[in-house]
């Protein structure tokens, strides 16, 4: 049986009386083999939060999803976005992202547009929690395309309500 080098080093350190610390990468740092990734999130809409459909600012809360492929066009139909508590949005219409293109998934109501890179959730409730949340992006077949966790205090040093995950 072959020993794993990190485990062997930890066992050696314990038996020799030295202390070894092994750091595991956080779950949100996992890289998925997908060209479609969460580029960033405006989790805290500018201004005072109001989910009024008539005068609120939920359309200022958005998730940016980008196609990082250099050659493949991706159809967002049946991709699923959800948060840690189970709020969800399913792309039910065709929305094509060319290589390097992105879409902003906004709260509130509006007209979806490929040319303006916008899709609306048609829901006036905020989706992303200001203190912190986890964002999941699932492929149509159900496997994860990307996932990121954030906290206002740990992930947004300039406190502007926007966090970038991928360039």
DRENGU-641157 format. One record per residue: x, y, z of N, C-alpha, C in turn. Coordinates in nm, 4 decimals, m for minus. Layout:
! residues N
+----------+----------+----------+----------+----------+----------+----------+----------+----------+
|     n_px |     n_py |     n_pz |    ca_px |    ca_py |    ca_pz |     c_px |     c_py |     c_pz |
+----------+----------+----------+----------+----------+----------+----------+----------+----------+
|        X |        Y |        Z |        X |        Y |        Z |        X |        Y |        Z |
...
+----------+----------+----------+----------+----------+----------+----------+----------+----------+
END
This chain:
! residues 167
+----------+----------+----------+----------+----------+----------+----------+----------+----------+
|     n_px |     n_py |     n_pz |    ca_px |    ca_py |    ca_pz |     c_px |     c_py |     c_pz |
+----------+----------+----------+----------+----------+----------+----------+----------+----------+
|   0.0842 |  m0.1167 |   0.0000 |   0.0000 |   0.0000 |   0.0000 |   0.0893 |   0.1238 |   0.0000 |
|   0.0578 |   0.2180 |  m0.0887 |   0.1350 |   0.3406 |  m0.1024 |   0.0787 |   0.4474 |  m0.0094 |
|   0.1649 |   0.5144 |   0.0632 |   0.1224 |   0.6188 |   0.1566 |   0.1109 |   0.7521 |   0.0836 |
|   0.0102 |   0.8288 |   0.1202 |  m0.0061 |   0.9639 |   0.0681 |   0.1003 |   1.0515 |   0.1327 |
|   0.1762 |   1.1344 |   0.0558 |   0.2876 |   1.2112 |   0.1124 |   0.2470 |   1.3075 |   0.2240 |
|   0.1306 |   1.3707 |   0.2151 |   0.0882 |   1.4651 |   0.3197 |   0.0569 |   1.3900 |   0.4481 |
|  m0.0108 |   1.2762 |   0.4352 |  m0.0437 |   1.1957 |   0.5534 |   0.0840 |   1.1401 |   0.6154 |
|   0.1766 |   1.0920 |   0.5319 |   0.3024 |   1.0380 |   0.5833 |   0.3799 |   1.1461 |   0.6583 |
|   0.3826 |   1.2688 |   0.6042 |   0.4533 |   1.3784 |   0.6712 |   0.3864 |   1.4133 |   0.8033 |
|   0.2541 |   1.4116 |   0.8076 |   0.1820 |   1.4426 |   0.9308 |   0.2079 |   1.3362 |   1.0363 |
|   0.2086 |   1.2089 |   0.9961 |   0.2362 |   1.0999 |   1.0905 |   0.3782 |   1.1128 |   1.1433 |
|   0.4734 |   1.1427 |   1.0553 |   0.6124 |   1.1610 |   1.0968 |   0.6237 |   1.2769 |   1.1953 |
|   0.5563 |   1.3867 |   1.1665 |   0.5620 |   1.5037 |   1.2549 |   0.5049 |   1.4715 |   1.3919 |
|   0.3948 |   1.3973 |   1.3968 |   0.3327 |   1.3621 |   1.5252 |   0.4230 |   1.2682 |   1.6034 |
|   0.4823 |   1.1699 |   1.5362 |   0.5654 |   1.0725 |   1.6077 |   0.6983 |   1.1327 |   1.6529 |
|   0.7436 |   1.2403 |   1.5866 |   0.8688 |   1.3021 |   1.6292 |   0.8464 |   1.4172 |   1.7264 |
|   0.7208 |   1.4457 |   1.7563 |   0.6905 |   1.5480 |   1.8544 |   0.6812 |   1.6889 |   1.7964 |
|   0.6885 |   1.7027 |   1.6652 |   0.6730 |   1.8361 |   1.6065 |   0.5289 |   1.8543 |   1.5637 |
|   0.4904 |   1.9773 |   1.5476 |   0.3527 |   2.0088 |   1.5110 |   0.3454 |   2.0429 |   1.3631 |
|   0.2556 |   1.9781 |   1.2926 |   0.2358 |   2.0073 |   1.1503 |   0.0936 |   2.0566 |   1.1298 |
|   0.0798 |   2.1599 |   1.0485 |  m0.0519 |   2.2123 |   1.0160 |  m0.0758 |   2.1891 |   0.8681 |
|  m0.1856 |   2.1229 |   0.8368 |  m0.2221 |   2.0982 |   0.6986 |  m0.3462 |   2.1809 |   0.6695 |
|  m0.3361 |   2.2716 |   0.5740 |  m0.4495 |   2.3582 |   0.5395 |  m0.5221 |   2.3017 |   0.4188 |
|  m0.6516 |   2.2880 |   0.4323 |  m0.7326 |   2.2427 |   0.3203 |  m0.7931 |   2.3640 |   0.2510 |
|  m0.8041 |   2.3551 |   0.1198 |  m0.8657 |   2.4647 |   0.0440 |  m1.0140 |   2.4698 |   0.0765 |
|  m1.0717 |   2.5895 |   0.0926 |  m1.2146 |   2.5997 |   0.1220 |  m1.2980 |   2.5500 |   0.0042 |
|  m1.4176 |   2.5026 |   0.0355 |  m1.5044 |   2.4450 |  m0.0669 |  m1.5350 |   2.5437 |  m0.1778 |
|  m1.5486 |   2.6721 |  m0.1452 |  m1.5852 |   2.7690 |  m0.2470 |  m1.4718 |   2.7939 |  m0.3463 |
|  m1.3511 |   2.7459 |  m0.3179 |  m1.2389 |   2.7679 |  m0.4080 |  m1.2255 |   2.6569 |  m0.5114 |
|  m1.3111 |   2.5574 |  m0.5074 |  m1.3036 |   2.4469 |  m0.6020 |  m1.3203 |   2.4979 |  m0.7444 |
|  m1.2390 |   2.4470 |  m0.8351 |  m1.2514 |   2.4824 |  m0.9761 |  m1.3255 |   2.3706 |  m1.0474 |
|  m1.4319 |   2.4079 |  m1.1146 |  m1.5101 |   2.3119 |  m1.1898 |  m1.4690 |   2.3177 |  m1.3356 |
|  m1.4748 |   2.2038 |  m1.4015 |  m1.4387 |   2.1958 |  m1.5427 |  m1.5548 |   2.2450 |  m1.6271 |
|  m1.5735 |   2.3736 |  m1.6284 |  m1.6822 |   2.4352 |  m1.7023 |  m1.6369 |   2.5699 |  m1.7536 |
|  m1.6769 |   2.6025 |  m1.8752 |  m1.6444 |   2.7338 |  m1.9307 |  m1.7351 |   2.8418 |  m1.8734 |
|  m1.8519 |   2.8018 |  m1.8225 |  m1.9477 |   2.8978 |  m1.7691 |  m1.9234 |   2.9144 |  m1.6198 |
|  m1.8909 |   3.0378 |  m1.5790 |  m1.8561 |   3.0634 |  m1.4392 |  m1.9215 |   3.1922 |  m1.3901 |
|  m1.9315 |   3.2009 |  m1.2592 |  m1.9816 |   3.3209 |  m1.1938 |  m1.8671 |   3.4220 |  m1.1919 |
|  m1.8845 |   3.5312 |  m1.2647 |  m1.7790 |   3.6327 |  m1.2698 |  m1.7813 |   3.7192 |  m1.1450 |
|  m1.9010 |   3.7575 |  m1.1011 |  m1.9123 |   3.8411 |  m0.9829 |  m2.0567 |   3.8600 |  m0.9426 |
|  m2.0769 |   3.9249 |  m0.8274 |  m2.2125 |   3.9469 |  m0.7770 |  m2.2223 |   4.0852 |  m0.7134 |
|  m2.3267 |   4.1575 |  m0.7502 |  m2.3650 |   4.2810 |  m0.6809 |  m2.4673 |   4.2356 |  m0.5782 |
|  m2.4179 |   4.1908 |  m0.4621 |  m2.5047 |   4.1297 |  m0.3614 |  m2.5809 |   4.2336 |  m0.2792 |
|  m2.5297 |   4.3554 |  m0.2757 |  m2.5938 |   4.4622 |  m0.1996 |  m2.6228 |   4.5768 |  m0.2956 |
|  m2.7484 |   4.5879 |  m0.3354 |  m2.7881 |   4.6924 |  m0.4300 |  m2.7614 |   4.8299 |  m0.3701 |
|  m2.7111 |   4.9226 |  m0.4514 |  m2.6876 |   5.0586 |  m0.4002 |  m2.8162 |   5.1207 |  m0.3457 |
|  m2.8014 |   5.1992 |  m0.2418 |  m2.9157 |   5.2666 |  m0.1817 |  m2.9810 |   5.1833 |  m0.0741 |
|  m3.0930 |   5.2317 |  m0.0273 |  m3.1692 |   5.1633 |   0.0764 |  m3.2488 |   5.0489 |   0.0133 |
|  m3.2334 |   4.9285 |   0.0665 |  m3.3013 |   4.8118 |   0.0085 |  m3.4526 |   4.8257 |   0.0140 |
|  m3.5146 |   4.8070 |  m0.1014 |  m3.6606 |   4.8071 |  m0.1113 |  m3.7002 |   4.7093 |  m0.2202 |
|  m3.7790 |   4.6092 |  m0.1824 |  m3.8219 |   4.5107 |  m0.2823 |  m3.9606 |   4.5427 |  m0.3389 |
|  m3.9987 |   4.6679 |  m0.3352 |  m4.1227 |   4.7119 |  m0.3980 |  m4.1064 |   4.6994 |  m0.5494 |
|  m4.1999 |   4.6322 |  m0.6140 |  m4.1910 |   4.6165 |  m0.7595 |  m4.2015 |   4.7517 |  m0.8307 |
|  m4.2748 |   4.8457 |  m0.7730 |  m4.2957 |   4.9748 |  m0.8384 |  m4.1781 |   5.0705 |  m0.8196 |
|  m4.1193 |   5.0704 |  m0.7007 |  m4.0166 |   5.1715 |  m0.6743 |  m3.8908 |   5.1158 |  m0.6084 |
|  m3.8775 |   4.9854 |  m0.5998 |  m3.7636 |   4.9237 |  m0.5309 |  m3.6369 |   4.9203 |  m0.6142 |
|  m3.5323 |   4.8649 |  m0.5555 |  m3.4036 |   4.8593 |  m0.6241 |  m3.3518 |   4.7167 |  m0.6438 |
|  m3.4415 |   4.6184 |  m0.6500 |  m3.3954 |   4.4806 |  m0.6703 |  m3.3285 |   4.4615 |  m0.8058 |
|  m3.3602 |   4.5473 |  m0.9042 |  m3.2947 |   4.5336 |  m1.0342 |  m3.1481 |   4.5761 |  m1.0290 |
|  m3.1075 |   4.6402 |  m0.9182 |  m2.9673 |   4.6790 |  m0.9005 |  m2.8855 |   4.5684 |  m0.8337 |
|  m2.9515 |   4.4605 |  m0.7931 |  m2.8824 |   4.3427 |  m0.7411 |  m2.8691 |   4.2466 |  m0.8591 |
|  m2.7469 |   4.2022 |  m0.8875 |  m2.7300 |   4.1144 |  m1.0037 |  m2.6122 |   4.0196 |  m0.9869 |
|  m2.6188 |   3.9138 |  m1.0647 |  m2.5145 |   3.8133 |  m1.0729 |  m2.4613 |   3.8168 |  m1.2152 |
|  m2.3299 |   3.8238 |  m1.2331 |  m2.2717 |   3.8214 |  m1.3663 |  m2.2165 |   3.6820 |  m1.3933 |
|  m2.2633 |   3.6219 |  m1.5012 |  m2.2201 |   3.4888 |  m1.5442 |  m2.1492 |   3.5063 |  m1.6780 |
|  m2.0304 |   3.4473 |  m1.6908 |  m1.9502 |   3.4672 |  m1.8115 |  m1.9114 |   3.3343 |  m1.8756 |
|  m1.9069 |   3.3351 |  m2.0087 |  m1.8578 |   3.2218 |  m2.0863 |  m1.7080 |   3.2423 |  m2.1063 |
|  m1.6264 |   3.1627 |  m2.0375 |  m1.4815 |   3.1750 |  m2.0454 |  m1.4207 |   3.0904 |  m2.1567 |
|  m1.5035 |   3.0261 |  m2.2377 |  m1.4532 |   2.9472 |  m2.3493 |  m1.3961 |   3.0393 |  m2.4575 |
|  m1.2954 |   2.9908 |  m2.5271 |  m1.2398 |   3.0682 |  m2.6380 |  m1.3051 |   3.0312 |  m2.7703 |
|  m1.3915 |   2.9268 |  m2.7695 |  m1.4491 |   2.8840 |  m2.8971 |  m1.5954 |   2.8394 |  m2.8922 |
|  m1.6460 |   2.8016 |  m2.7773 |  m1.7816 |   2.7444 |  m2.7703 |  m1.8858 |   2.8481 |  m2.7285 |
|  m1.9999 |   2.8459 |  m2.7969 |  m2.1159 |   2.9245 |  m2.7569 |  m2.1961 |   2.8403 |  m2.6585 |
|  m2.2464 |   2.9019 |  m2.5524 |  m2.3213 |   2.8289 |  m2.4497 |  m2.4626 |   2.8841 |  m2.4421 |
|  m2.5593 |   2.7943 |  m2.4451 |  m2.6996 |   2.8307 |  m2.4270 |  m2.7321 |   2.8151 |  m2.2786 |
|  m2.7815 |   2.9209 |  m2.2164 |  m2.8119 |   2.9172 |  m2.0730 |  m2.9418 |   2.8434 |  m2.0403 |
|  m3.0184 |   2.8058 |  m2.1400 |  m3.1458 |   2.7388 |  m2.1129 |  m3.1239 |   2.6177 |  m2.0226 |
|  m3.2016 |   2.6118 |  m1.9159 |  m3.1998 |   2.5054 |  m1.8146 |  m3.0795 |   2.5088 |  m1.7205 |
|  m2.9979 |   2.6133 |  m1.7264 |  m2.8990 |   2.6332 |  m1.6210 |  m2.9741 |   2.6838 |  m1.4984 |
|  m2.9286 |   2.6458 |  m1.3806 |  m2.9944 |   2.6823 |  m1.2551 |  m2.8982 |   2.7617 |  m1.1677 |
|  m2.9476 |   2.8721 |  m1.1127 |  m2.8742 |   2.9518 |  m1.0155 |  m2.9510 |   2.9417 |  m0.8850 |
|  m2.8803 |   2.9163 |  m0.7755 |  m2.9477 |   2.9163 |  m0.6457 |  m2.8543 |   2.9655 |  m0.5383 |
|  m2.9133 |   2.9979 |  m0.4237 |  m2.8334 |   3.0440 |  m0.3110 |  m2.8347 |   2.9390 |  m0.2010 |
|  m2.7666 |   2.9688 |  m0.0931 |  m2.7493 |   2.8750 |   0.0185 |  m2.8819 |   2.8322 |   0.0809 |
|  m2.9802 |   2.9237 |   0.0843 |  m3.1080 |   2.8913 |   0.1488 |  m3.2097 |   2.8289 |   0.0541 |
|  m3.1733 |   2.8128 |  m0.0727 |  m3.2637 |   2.7456 |  m0.1663 |  m3.3388 |   2.8362 |  m0.2612 |
|  m3.3204 |   2.9693 |  m0.2515 |  m3.3779 |   3.0570 |  m0.3535 |  m3.3179 |   3.0160 |  m0.4871 |
|  m3.3997 |   3.0176 |  m0.5925 |  m3.3494 |   2.9655 |  m0.7189 |  m3.4052 |   3.0406 |  m0.8383 |
|  m3.3291 |   3.0345 |  m0.9462 |  m3.3726 |   3.0877 |  m1.0743 |  m3.3285 |   2.9899 |  m1.1818 |
|  m3.4223 |   2.9487 |  m1.2659 |  m3.3936 |   2.8596 |  m1.3775 |  m3.4058 |   2.9384 |  m1.5069 |
|  m3.3038 |   2.9357 |  m1.5886 |  m3.3117 |   2.9971 |  m1.7210 |  m3.4032 |   2.9085 |  m1.8059 |
|  m3.5217 |   2.9555 |  m1.8363 |  m3.6188 |   2.8740 |  m1.9102 |  m3.6201 |   2.9049 |  m2.0593 |
|  m3.5617 |   3.0158 |  m2.0987 |  m3.5580 |   3.0537 |  m2.2406 |  m3.4152 |   3.0395 |  m2.2938 |
|  m3.4042 |   3.0322 |  m2.4237 |  m3.2722 |   3.0315 |  m2.4863 |  m3.2058 |   3.1662 |  m2.4636 |
|  m3.0822 |   3.1627 |  m2.4205 |  m3.0014 |   3.2836 |  m2.4079 |  m2.8583 |   3.2400 |  m2.4373 |
|  m2.8059 |   3.2842 |  m2.5503 |  m2.6764 |   3.2369 |  m2.5976 |  m2.5640 |   3.3304 |  m2.5568 |
|  m2.4587 |   3.2721 |  m2.5007 |  m2.3382 |   3.3479 |  m2.4668 |  m2.2266 |   3.3046 |  m2.5610 |
|  m2.1809 |   3.3986 |  m2.6407 |  m2.0674 |   3.3741 |  m2.7297 |  m1.9405 |   3.3650 |  m2.6441 |
|  m1.8317 |   3.3116 |  m2.6989 |  m1.7059 |   3.3068 |  m2.6230 |  m1.6686 |   3.4451 |  m2.5690 |
|  m1.6398 |   3.4527 |  m2.4396 |  m1.6023 |   3.5776 |  m2.3751 |  m1.7202 |   3.6661 |  m2.3361 |
|  m1.8419 |   3.6275 |  m2.3728 |  m1.9604 |   3.7082 |  m2.3443 |  m2.0109 |   3.6799 |  m2.2029 |
|  m2.0956 |   3.7686 |  m2.1509 |  m2.1496 |   3.7544 |  m2.0165 |  m2.2960 |   3.7958 |  m2.0164 |
|  m2.3640 |   3.7624 |  m1.9080 |  m2.5015 |   3.8068 |  m1.8865 |  m2.5135 |   3.8511 |  m1.7414 |
|  m2.5946 |   3.9544 |  m1.7185 |  m2.6262 |   3.9973 |  m1.5822 |  m2.7658 |   3.9465 |  m1.5512 |
|  m2.7760 |   3.8621 |  m1.4501 |  m2.9042 |   3.8126 |  m1.4016 |  m2.9495 |   3.9099 |  m1.2933 |
|  m3.0497 |   3.9918 |  m1.3261 |  m3.0959 |   4.0979 |  m1.2372 |  m3.2251 |   4.0596 |  m1.1678 |
|  m3.2463 |   4.1167 |  m1.0505 |  m3.3746 |   4.1046 |  m0.9833 |  m3.4750 |   4.1970 |  m1.0493 |
|  m3.5972 |   4.1925 |  m1.0022 |  m3.7003 |   4.2807 |  m1.0546 |  m3.7561 |   4.2333 |  m1.1876 |
|  m3.8230 |   4.3249 |  m1.2557 |  m3.8876 |   4.2942 |  m1.3832 |  m3.8246 |   4.3773 |  m1.4939 |
|  m3.8173 |   4.3216 |  m1.6110 |  m3.7635 |   4.3924 |  m1.7263 |  m3.7705 |   4.3029 |  m1.8474 |
|  m3.7158 |   4.3495 |  m1.9564 |  m3.7151 |   4.2731 |  m2.0810 |  m3.5785 |   4.2084 |  m2.0988 |
|  m3.5781 |   4.0758 |  m2.1061 |  m3.4534 |   4.0034 |  m2.1310 |  m3.3988 |   4.0442 |  m2.2669 |
|  m3.2667 |   4.0520 |  m2.2770 |  m3.2063 |   4.0962 |  m2.4021 |  m3.0682 |   4.0357 |  m2.4201 |
|  m3.0495 |   3.9620 |  m2.5302 |  m2.9166 |   3.9122 |  m2.5645 |  m2.8238 |   4.0282 |  m2.5975 |
|  m2.8739 |   4.1271 |  m2.6691 |  m2.7886 |   4.2380 |  m2.7121 |  m2.7459 |   4.3268 |  m2.5947 |
|  m2.8274 |   4.3351 |  m2.4908 |  m2.7915 |   4.4141 |  m2.3719 |  m2.7352 |   4.3266 |  m2.2599 |
|  m2.7197 |   4.1965 |  m2.2851 |  m2.6617 |   4.1026 |  m2.1874 |  m2.7344 |   4.1043 |  m2.0547 |
|  m2.8672 |   4.0961 |  m2.0579 |  m2.9427 |   4.1010 |  m1.9337 |  m3.0587 |   4.0011 |  m1.9374 |
|  m3.0798 |   3.9377 |  m1.8235 |  m3.1964 |   3.8521 |  m1.7994 |  m3.2513 |   3.8943 |  m1.6631 |
|  m3.3829 |   3.9072 |  m1.6538 |  m3.4467 |   3.9459 |  m1.5286 |  m3.5091 |   3.8234 |  m1.4625 |
|  m3.5024 |   3.8205 |  m1.3295 |  m3.5601 |   3.7087 |  m1.2543 |  m3.7119 |   3.7183 |  m1.2451 |
|  m3.7695 |   3.8329 |  m1.2797 |  m3.9143 |   3.8555 |  m1.2671 |  m3.9610 |   3.8266 |  m1.1251 |
|  m3.8828 |   3.8744 |  m1.0315 |  m3.9115 |   3.8581 |  m0.8906 |  m3.8540 |   3.9807 |  m0.8198 |
|  m3.9350 |   4.0477 |  m0.7420 |  m3.8902 |   4.1714 |  m0.6768 |  m3.8282 |   4.1487 |  m0.5399 |
|  m3.8095 |   4.0261 |  m0.4991 |  m3.7404 |   3.9973 |  m0.3731 |  m3.5912 |   3.9865 |  m0.3992 |
|  m3.5126 |   4.0317 |  m0.3020 |  m3.3681 |   4.0181 |  m0.3130 |  m3.3319 |   3.8707 |  m0.3013 |
|  m3.2312 |   3.8278 |  m0.3774 |  m3.1901 |   3.6872 |  m0.3738 |  m3.0659 |   3.6676 |  m0.2876 |
|  m2.9704 |   3.7606 |  m0.2939 |  m2.8423 |   3.7431 |  m0.2262 |  m2.8447 |   3.8126 |  m0.0911 |
|  m2.8023 |   3.7430 |   0.0106 |  m2.8023 |   3.7971 |   0.1467 |  m2.6827 |   3.8899 |   0.1659 |
|  m2.7070 |   4.0084 |   0.2186 |  m2.6007 |   4.1072 |   0.2351 |  m2.4892 |   4.0615 |   0.3294 |
|  m2.5178 |   4.0001 |   0.4440 |  m2.4072 |   3.9590 |   0.5325 |  m2.3198 |   3.8486 |   0.4734 |
|  m2.3771 |   3.7637 |   0.3883 |  m2.3023 |   3.6543 |   0.3276 |  m2.3956 |   3.5512 |   0.2683 |
|  m2.3451 |   3.4743 |   0.1735 |  m2.4279 |   3.3748 |   0.1055 |  m2.3364 |   3.2807 |   0.0282 |
|  m2.3945 |   3.1797 |  m0.0326 |  m2.3247 |   3.0914 |  m0.1251 |  m2.4051 |   3.0893 |  m0.2536 |
|  m2.3360 |   3.1050 |  m0.3652 |  m2.3994 |   3.1083 |  m0.4969 |  m2.3597 |   2.9808 |  m0.5713 |
|  m2.4600 |   2.9099 |  m0.6210 |  m2.4382 |   2.7868 |  m0.6962 |  m2.4868 |   2.8068 |  m0.8391 |
|  m2.4115 |   2.7568 |  m0.9347 |  m2.4511 |   2.7554 |  m1.0749 |  m2.4457 |   2.6106 |  m1.1218 |
|  m2.5619 |   2.5599 |  m1.1670 |  m2.5726 |   2.4205 |  m1.2095 |  m2.5982 |   2.4102 |  m1.3591 |
|  m2.5342 |   2.3119 |  m1.4215 |  m2.5562 |   2.2808 |  m1.5625 |  m2.6939 |   2.2153 |  m1.5794 |
|  m2.7464 |   2.2132 |  m1.7021 |  m2.8779 |   2.1508 |  m1.7250 |  m2.8867 |   2.0055 |  m1.6780 |
|  m2.7780 |   1.9323 |  m1.6838 |  m2.7788 |   1.7919 |  m1.6414 |  m2.7720 |   1.7771 |  m1.4894 |
|  m2.7502 |   1.8884 |  m1.4166 |  m2.7514 |   1.8835 |  m1.2708 |  m2.6155 |   1.8922 |  m1.2039 |
|  m2.5066 |   1.8811 |  m1.2783 |  m2.3748 |   1.8929 |  m1.2155 |  m2.3401 |   2.0403 |  m1.1970 |
|  m2.2515 |   2.0673 |  m1.1030 |  m2.2137 |   2.2057 |  m1.0747 |  m2.1239 |   2.2609 |  m1.1846 |
|  m2.1530 |   2.3833 |  m1.2204 |  m2.0693 |   2.4569 |  m1.3134 |  m1.9732 |   2.5473 |  m1.2357 |
|  m2.0215 |   2.6027 |  m1.1228 |  m1.9390 |   2.6910 |  m1.0405 |  m2.0096 |   2.7124 |  m0.9061 |
|  m1.9337 |   2.7486 |  m0.8047 |  m1.9895 |   2.7804 |  m0.6727 |  m1.8947 |   2.8773 |  m0.6026 |
|  m1.9522 |   2.9758 |  m0.5333 |  m1.8724 |   3.0711 |  m0.4563 |  m1.9483 |   3.1117 |  m0.3310 |
|  m1.8767 |   3.1161 |  m0.2200 |  m1.9319 |   3.1676 |  m0.0944 |  m1.8679 |   3.3034 |  m0.0699 |
|  m1.9417 |   3.3900 |  m0.0020 |  m1.8872 |   3.5203 |   0.0315 |  m1.9418 |   3.5660 |   0.1655 |
|  m1.8688 |   3.6579 |   0.2261 |  m1.9182 |   3.7311 |   0.3431 |  m1.8879 |   3.8785 |   0.3187 |
|  m1.9744 |   3.9636 |   0.3656 |  m1.9537 |   4.1079 |   0.3486 |  m1.8227 |   4.1498 |   0.4139 |
|  m1.7966 |   4.0973 |   0.5338 |  m1.6769 |   4.1383 |   0.6069 |  m1.5489 |   4.0775 |   0.5503 |
|  m1.5561 |   3.9582 |   0.4932 |  m1.4341 |   3.8922 |   0.4473 |  m1.4083 |   3.8966 |   0.2987 |
|  m1.5099 |   3.9235 |   0.2177 |  m1.4948 |   3.9143 |   0.0727 |  m1.5055 |   4.0484 |   0.0012 |
|  m1.5481 |   4.1517 |   0.0699 |  m1.5729 |   4.2812 |   0.0072 |  m1.4997 |   4.3912 |   0.0833 |
|  m1.3662 |   4.3981 |   0.0679 |  m1.2887 |   4.4928 |   0.1483 |  m1.3262 |   4.6397 |   0.1261 |
|  m1.3708 |   4.6764 |   0.0067 |  m1.4064 |   4.8168 |  m0.0151 |  m1.5528 |   4.8460 |   0.0181 |
|  m1.6266 |   4.7424 |   0.0592 |  m1.7661 |   4.7547 |   0.1050 |  m1.8586 |   4.8219 |   0.0031 |
|  m1.8325 |   4.8000 |  m0.1274 |  m1.9187 |   4.8605 |  m0.2298 |  m2.0334 |   4.7688 |  m0.2715 |
|  m2.0426 |   4.6505 |  m0.2100 |  m2.1534 |   4.5596 |  m0.2398 |  m2.1295 |   4.4707 |  m0.3597 |
|  m2.0098 |   4.4807 |  m0.4234 |  m1.9790 |   4.3977 |  m0.5405 |  m1.8549 |   4.3140 |  m0.5118 |
|  m1.8622 |   4.1858 |  m0.5485 |  m1.7486 |   4.0953 |  m0.5322 |  m1.7201 |   4.0296 |  m0.6660 |
|  m1.5939 |   4.0306 |  m0.7068 |  m1.5511 |   3.9645 |  m0.8301 |  m1.4866 |   3.8309 |  m0.7945 |
|  m1.5302 |   3.7254 |  m0.8633 |  m1.4747 |   3.5919 |  m0.8388 |  m1.3769 |   3.5493 |  m0.9473 |
|  m1.4058 |   3.5822 |  m1.0713 |  m1.3190 |   3.5499 |  m1.1858 |  m1.3002 |   3.6763 |  m1.2685 |
|  m1.1865 |   3.6914 |  m1.3297 |  m1.1595 |   3.8098 |  m1.4124 |  m1.2379 |   3.8072 |  m1.5412 |
+----------+----------+----------+----------+----------+----------+----------+----------+----------+
END
